Amino acid sequence: MNTKNFFTLETINCVVFGIILFFFPDFIGQEYLTNPDLINEASKLVAKGYGSLLLAMAIAFWLSRKSGPSIARHAMVVLATFSNIFLIIIHSMAILGGVETAIAWGTVVMALVLAIWGLMLIPKERDITV
């Protein structure tokens, strides 16, 4: 459970969801939303924007994989950890509120694994000499 493997899994996760959100927002809406009629041009634009952000984060995680201990690497671990915590909250609320289907629990589980892993790495990353 090292930082390199953590960043690699984050990269894969960001690439998969980034590509789907950016190129196939209708597909993800059909799979995740309980009412796919909610998909409109505005929601597709938001999905594409979030997809492009995920693809950019994937690049950052990929480039950070082999970095040594630094403040920047620590910041990337904190970013990944808290973004996964927020994903857990958002998707859980959406599922329990009837907006998303049960398939979104897969996203919650993946985010939970990554959040716990990140929380275990943060204390190790704190030992940085400036």
Biotite code that builds the C-alpha atoms (Angstrom):
import biotite.structure as struc

atoms = struc.array([
    struc.Atom([0.000, 0.000, 0.000], chain_id="A", res_id=1, res_name="MET", atom_name="CA", element="C"),
    struc.Atom([2.451, 2.589, -1.145], chain_id="A", res_id=2, res_name="ASN", atom_name="CA", element="C"),
    struc.Atom([1.953, 5.984, -2.748], chain_id="A", res_id=3, res_name="THR", atom_name="CA", element="C"),
    struc.Atom([3.005, 4.788, -6.208], chain_id="A", res_id=4, res_name="LYS", atom_name="CA", element="C"),
    struc.Atom([0.281, 2.118, -6.285], chain_id="A", res_id=5, res_name="ASN", atom_name="CA", element="C"),
    struc.Atom([-2.239, 4.575, -4.834], chain_id="A", res_id=6, res_name="PHE", atom_name="CA", element="C"),
    struc.Atom([-1.528, 7.089, -7.600], chain_id="A", res_id=7, res_name="PHE", atom_name="CA", element="C"),
    struc.Atom([-1.684, 4.327, -10.224], chain_id="A", res_id=8, res_name="THR", atom_name="CA", element="C"),
    struc.Atom([-5.144, 3.229, -9.075], chain_id="A", res_id=9, res_name="LEU", atom_name="CA", element="C"),
    struc.Atom([-6.286, 6.865, -8.913], chain_id="A", res_id=10, res_name="GLU", atom_name="CA", element="C"),
    struc.Atom([-5.035, 7.319, -12.485], chain_id="A", res_id=11, res_name="THR", atom_name="CA", element="C"),
    struc.Atom([-6.983, 4.308, -13.732], chain_id="A", res_id=12, res_name="ILE", atom_name="CA", element="C"),
    struc.Atom([-10.123, 5.438, -11.909], chain_id="A", res_id=13, res_name="ASN", atom_name="CA", element="C"),
    struc.Atom([-9.849, 8.991, -13.276], chain_id="A", res_id=14, res_name="CYS", atom_name="CA", element="C"),
    struc.Atom([-9.154, 7.814, -16.839], chain_id="A", res_id=15, res_name="VAL", atom_name="CA", element="C"),
    struc.Atom([-12.106, 5.409, -16.919], chain_id="A", res_id=16, res_name="VAL", atom_name="CA", element="C"),
    struc.Atom([-14.645, 7.865, -15.515], chain_id="A", res_id=17, res_name="PHE", atom_name="CA", element="C"),
    struc.Atom([-13.079, 10.826, -17.319], chain_id="A", res_id=18, res_name="GLY", atom_name="CA", element="C"),
    struc.Atom([-13.398, 9.177, -20.734], chain_id="A", res_id=19, res_name="ILE", atom_name="CA", element="C"),
    struc.Atom([-16.945, 8.014, -20.057], chain_id="A", res_id=20, res_name="ILE", atom_name="CA", element="C"),
    struc.Atom([-18.086, 11.407, -18.753], chain_id="A", res_id=21, res_name="LEU", atom_name="CA", element="C"),
    struc.Atom([-16.322, 13.387, -21.477], chain_id="A", res_id=22, res_name="PHE", atom_name="CA", element="C"),
    struc.Atom([-17.194, 11.262, -24.495], chain_id="A", res_id=23, res_name="PHE", atom_name="CA", element="C"),
    struc.Atom([-20.316, 9.330, -23.418], chain_id="A", res_id=24, res_name="PHE", atom_name="CA", element="C"),
    struc.Atom([-22.358, 11.438, -20.963], chain_id="A", res_id=25, res_name="PRO", atom_name="CA", element="C"),
    struc.Atom([-25.613, 9.879, -22.249], chain_id="A", res_id=26, res_name="ASP", atom_name="CA", element="C"),
    struc.Atom([-24.361, 6.379, -21.414], chain_id="A", res_id=27, res_name="PHE", atom_name="CA", element="C"),
    struc.Atom([-23.374, 7.231, -17.861], chain_id="A", res_id=28, res_name="ILE", atom_name="CA", element="C"),
    struc.Atom([-26.687, 9.023, -17.361], chain_id="A", res_id=29, res_name="GLY", atom_name="CA", element="C"),
    struc.Atom([-28.624, 6.003, -18.585], chain_id="A", res_id=30, res_name="GLN", atom_name="CA", element="C"),
    struc.Atom([-26.690, 3.732, -16.225], chain_id="A", res_id=31, res_name="GLU", atom_name="CA", element="C"),
    struc.Atom([-26.569, 5.928, -13.124], chain_id="A", res_id=32, res_name="TYR", atom_name="CA", element="C"),
    struc.Atom([-29.749, 8.020, -13.112], chain_id="A", res_id=33, res_name="LEU", atom_name="CA", element="C"),
    struc.Atom([-33.111, 6.682, -11.985], chain_id="A", res_id=34, res_name="THR", atom_name="CA", element="C"),
    struc.Atom([-34.747, 9.121, -14.408], chain_id="A", res_id=35, res_name="ASN", atom_name="CA", element="C"),
    struc.Atom([-32.616, 9.329, -17.582], chain_id="A", res_id=36, res_name="PRO", atom_name="CA", element="C"),
    struc.Atom([-35.039, 11.950, -18.930], chain_id="A", res_id=37, res_name="ASP", atom_name="CA", element="C"),
    struc.Atom([-33.159, 14.421, -16.720], chain_id="A", res_id=38, res_name="LEU", atom_name="CA", element="C"),
    struc.Atom([-30.275, 14.321, -19.212], chain_id="A", res_id=39, res_name="ILE", atom_name="CA", element="C"),
    struc.Atom([-30.262, 17.527, -21.250], chain_id="A", res_id=40, res_name="ASN", atom_name="CA", element="C"),
    struc.Atom([-27.677, 19.653, -23.011], chain_id="A", res_id=41, res_name="GLU", atom_name="CA", element="C"),
    struc.Atom([-26.744, 21.477, -19.796], chain_id="A", res_id=42, res_name="ALA", atom_name="CA", element="C"),
    struc.Atom([-26.160, 18.257, -17.845], chain_id="A", res_id=43, res_name="SER", atom_name="CA", element="C"),
    struc.Atom([-24.082, 16.894, -20.734], chain_id="A", res_id=44, res_name="LYS", atom_name="CA", element="C"),
    struc.Atom([-21.949, 20.050, -20.603], chain_id="A", res_id=45, res_name="LEU", atom_name="CA", element="C"),
    struc.Atom([-21.410, 19.654, -16.856], chain_id="A", res_id=46, res_name="VAL", atom_name="CA", element="C"),
    struc.Atom([-20.537, 15.962, -17.320], chain_id="A", res_id=47, res_name="ALA", atom_name="CA", element="C"),
    struc.Atom([-18.014, 16.819, -20.035], chain_id="A", res_id=48, res_name="LYS", atom_name="CA", element="C"),
    struc.Atom([-16.458, 19.504, -17.835], chain_id="A", res_id=49, res_name="GLY", atom_name="CA", element="C"),
    struc.Atom([-16.117, 17.074, -14.936], chain_id="A", res_id=50, res_name="TYR", atom_name="CA", element="C"),
    struc.Atom([-14.760, 14.425, -17.325], chain_id="A", res_id=51, res_name="GLY", atom_name="CA", element="C"),
    struc.Atom([-12.069, 16.809, -18.559], chain_id="A", res_id=52, res_name="SER", atom_name="CA", element="C"),
    struc.Atom([-11.132, 17.600, -14.940], chain_id="A", res_id=53, res_name="LEU", atom_name="CA", element="C"),
    struc.Atom([-10.806, 13.872, -14.202], chain_id="A", res_id=54, res_name="LEU", atom_name="CA", element="C"),
    struc.Atom([-8.591, 13.380, -17.250], chain_id="A", res_id=55, res_name="LEU", atom_name="CA", element="C"),
    struc.Atom([-6.360, 16.259, -16.121], chain_id="A", res_id=56, res_name="ALA", atom_name="CA", element="C"),
    struc.Atom([-6.191, 14.753, -12.610], chain_id="A", res_id=57, res_name="MET", atom_name="CA", element="C"),
    struc.Atom([-5.255, 11.407, -14.165], chain_id="A", res_id=58, res_name="ALA", atom_name="CA", element="C"),
    struc.Atom([-2.271, 13.070, -15.836], chain_id="A", res_id=59, res_name="ILE", atom_name="CA", element="C"),
    struc.Atom([-1.229, 14.673, -12.541], chain_id="A", res_id=60, res_name="ALA", atom_name="CA", element="C"),
    struc.Atom([-1.523, 11.374, -10.647], chain_id="A", res_id=61, res_name="PHE", atom_name="CA", element="C"),
    struc.Atom([0.397, 9.539, -13.358], chain_id="A", res_id=62, res_name="TRP", atom_name="CA", element="C"),
    struc.Atom([3.228, 12.072, -13.295], chain_id="A", res_id=63, res_name="LEU", atom_name="CA", element="C"),
    struc.Atom([3.287, 11.996, -9.468], chain_id="A", res_id=64, res_name="SER", atom_name="CA", element="C"),
    struc.Atom([3.690, 8.213, -9.262], chain_id="A", res_id=65, res_name="ARG", atom_name="CA", element="C"),
    struc.Atom([7.474, 8.196, -9.199], chain_id="A", res_id=66, res_name="LYS", atom_name="CA", element="C"),
    struc.Atom([8.023, 11.417, -7.278], chain_id="A", res_id=67, res_name="SER", atom_name="CA", element="C"),
    struc.Atom([9.968, 11.353, -4.058], chain_id="A", res_id=68, res_name="GLY", atom_name="CA", element="C"),
    struc.Atom([8.743, 12.669, -0.733], chain_id="A", res_id=69, res_name="PRO", atom_name="CA", element="C"),
    struc.Atom([7.740, 16.291, -1.190], chain_id="A", res_id=70, res_name="SER", atom_name="CA", element="C"),
    struc.Atom([5.110, 18.831, -0.280], chain_id="A", res_id=71, res_name="ILE", atom_name="CA", element="C"),
    struc.Atom([3.620, 18.425, -3.766], chain_id="A", res_id=72, res_name="ALA", atom_name="CA", element="C"),
    struc.Atom([3.249, 14.648, -3.393], chain_id="A", res_id=73, res_name="ARG", atom_name="CA", element="C"),
    struc.Atom([1.694, 15.148, 0.029], chain_id="A", res_id=74, res_name="HIS", atom_name="CA", element="C"),
    struc.Atom([-0.759, 17.621, -1.536], chain_id="A", res_id=75, res_name="ALA", atom_name="CA", element="C"),
    struc.Atom([-1.694, 15.079, -4.228], chain_id="A", res_id=76, res_name="MET", atom_name="CA", element="C"),
    struc.Atom([-2.424, 12.432, -1.582], chain_id="A", res_id=77, res_name="VAL", atom_name="CA", element="C"),
    struc.Atom([-4.577, 14.909, 0.364], chain_id="A", res_id=78, res_name="VAL", atom_name="CA", element="C"),
    struc.Atom([-6.379, 15.957, -2.853], chain_id="A", res_id=79, res_name="LEU", atom_name="CA", element="C"),
    struc.Atom([-7.150, 12.363, -3.780], chain_id="A", res_id=80, res_name="ALA", atom_name="CA", element="C"),
    struc.Atom([-8.252, 11.443, -0.265], chain_id="A", res_id=81, res_name="THR", atom_name="CA", element="C"),
    struc.Atom([-10.658, 14.325, 0.204], chain_id="A", res_id=82, res_name="PHE", atom_name="CA", element="C"),
    struc.Atom([-12.046, 14.155, -3.327], chain_id="A", res_id=83, res_name="SER", atom_name="CA", element="C"),
    struc.Atom([-12.921, 10.505, -2.620], chain_id="A", res_id=84, res_name="ASN", atom_name="CA", element="C"),
    struc.Atom([-14.512, 11.405, 0.722], chain_id="A", res_id=85, res_name="ILE", atom_name="CA", element="C"),
    struc.Atom([-16.657, 14.013, -1.040], chain_id="A", res_id=86, res_name="PHE", atom_name="CA", element="C"),
    struc.Atom([-17.593, 11.474, -3.733], chain_id="A", res_id=87, res_name="LEU", atom_name="CA", element="C"),
    struc.Atom([-18.759, 9.059, -1.035], chain_id="A", res_id=88, res_name="ILE", atom_name="CA", element="C"),
    struc.Atom([-20.997, 11.743, 0.454], chain_id="A", res_id=89, res_name="ILE", atom_name="CA", element="C"),
    struc.Atom([-22.401, 12.987, -2.866], chain_id="A", res_id=90, res_name="ILE", atom_name="CA", element="C"),
    struc.Atom([-23.143, 9.580, -4.360], chain_id="A", res_id=91, res_name="HIS", atom_name="CA", element="C"),
    struc.Atom([-24.549, 8.155, -1.120], chain_id="A", res_id=92, res_name="SER", atom_name="CA", element="C"),
    struc.Atom([-26.938, 11.097, -0.845], chain_id="A", res_id=93, res_name="MET", atom_name="CA", element="C"),
    struc.Atom([-27.939, 10.701, -4.495], chain_id="A", res_id=94, res_name="ALA", atom_name="CA", element="C"),
    struc.Atom([-28.590, 6.958, -4.142], chain_id="A", res_id=95, res_name="ILE", atom_name="CA", element="C"),
    struc.Atom([-30.521, 7.317, -0.896], chain_id="A", res_id=96, res_name="LEU", atom_name="CA", element="C"),
    struc.Atom([-32.430, 10.271, -2.393], chain_id="A", res_id=97, res_name="GLY", atom_name="CA", element="C"),
    struc.Atom([-33.522, 8.194, -5.370], chain_id="A", res_id=98, res_name="GLY", atom_name="CA", element="C"),
    struc.Atom([-31.565, 10.167, -7.978], chain_id="A", res_id=99, res_name="VAL", atom_name="CA", element="C"),
    struc.Atom([-29.007, 7.451, -8.768], chain_id="A", res_id=100, res_name="GLU", atom_name="CA", element="C"),
    struc.Atom([-29.482, 3.728, -9.252], chain_id="A", res_id=101, res_name="THR", atom_name="CA", element="C"),
    struc.Atom([-27.889, 1.023, -7.122], chain_id="A", res_id=102, res_name="ALA", atom_name="CA", element="C"),
    struc.Atom([-25.020, 0.706, -9.628], chain_id="A", res_id=103, res_name="ILE", atom_name="CA", element="C"),
    struc.Atom([-23.583, 3.870, -8.082], chain_id="A", res_id=104, res_name="ALA", atom_name="CA", element="C"),
    struc.Atom([-22.783, 1.872, -4.929], chain_id="A", res_id=105, res_name="TRP", atom_name="CA", element="C"),
    struc.Atom([-19.828, 0.528, -6.933], chain_id="A", res_id=106, res_name="GLY", atom_name="CA", element="C"),
    struc.Atom([-18.501, 4.069, -7.185], chain_id="A", res_id=107, res_name="THR", atom_name="CA", element="C"),
    struc.Atom([-19.042, 4.549, -3.447], chain_id="A", res_id=108, res_name="VAL", atom_name="CA", element="C"),
    struc.Atom([-17.123, 1.363, -2.638], chain_id="A", res_id=109, res_name="VAL", atom_name="CA", element="C"),
    struc.Atom([-14.212, 2.332, -4.919], chain_id="A", res_id=110, res_name="MET", atom_name="CA", element="C"),
    struc.Atom([-14.096, 5.817, -3.412], chain_id="A", res_id=111, res_name="ALA", atom_name="CA", element="C"),
    struc.Atom([-14.224, 4.321, 0.095], chain_id="A", res_id=112, res_name="LEU", atom_name="CA", element="C"),
    struc.Atom([-11.263, 2.040, -0.619], chain_id="A", res_id=113, res_name="VAL", atom_name="CA", element="C"),
    struc.Atom([-9.272, 4.951, -2.056], chain_id="A", res_id=114, res_name="LEU", atom_name="CA", element="C"),
    struc.Atom([-10.256, 7.287, 0.797], chain_id="A", res_id=115, res_name="ALA", atom_name="CA", element="C"),
    struc.Atom([-9.166, 4.788, 3.455], chain_id="A", res_id=116, res_name="ILE", atom_name="CA", element="C"),
    struc.Atom([-5.933, 4.119, 1.587], chain_id="A", res_id=117, res_name="TRP", atom_name="CA", element="C"),
    struc.Atom([-5.290, 7.849, 1.319], chain_id="A", res_id=118, res_name="GLY", atom_name="CA", element="C"),
    struc.Atom([-6.013, 8.372, 5.012], chain_id="A", res_id=119, res_name="LEU", atom_name="CA", element="C"),
    struc.Atom([-3.404, 5.696, 5.776], chain_id="A", res_id=120, res_name="MET", atom_name="CA", element="C"),
    struc.Atom([-0.853, 7.421, 3.508], chain_id="A", res_id=121, res_name="LEU", atom_name="CA", element="C"),
    struc.Atom([-1.325, 10.999, 4.782], chain_id="A", res_id=122, res_name="ILE", atom_name="CA", element="C"),
    struc.Atom([0.603, 10.453, 8.062], chain_id="A", res_id=123, res_name="PRO", atom_name="CA", element="C"),
    struc.Atom([3.464, 8.808, 6.127], chain_id="A", res_id=124, res_name="LYS", atom_name="CA", element="C"),
    struc.Atom([3.562, 11.729, 3.705], chain_id="A", res_id=125, res_name="GLU", atom_name="CA", element="C"),
    struc.Atom([3.703, 14.216, 6.565], chain_id="A", res_id=126, res_name="ARG", atom_name="CA", element="C"),
    struc.Atom([7.385, 13.446, 7.222], chain_id="A", res_id=127, res_name="ASP", atom_name="CA", element="C"),
    struc.Atom([8.686, 15.986, 4.719], chain_id="A", res_id=128, res_name="ILE", atom_name="CA", element="C"),
    struc.Atom([11.827, 17.977, 5.173], chain_id="A", res_id=129, res_name="THR", atom_name="CA", element="C"),
    struc.Atom([11.427, 21.390, 3.597], chain_id="A", res_id=130, res_name="VAL", atom_name="CA", element="C"),
])
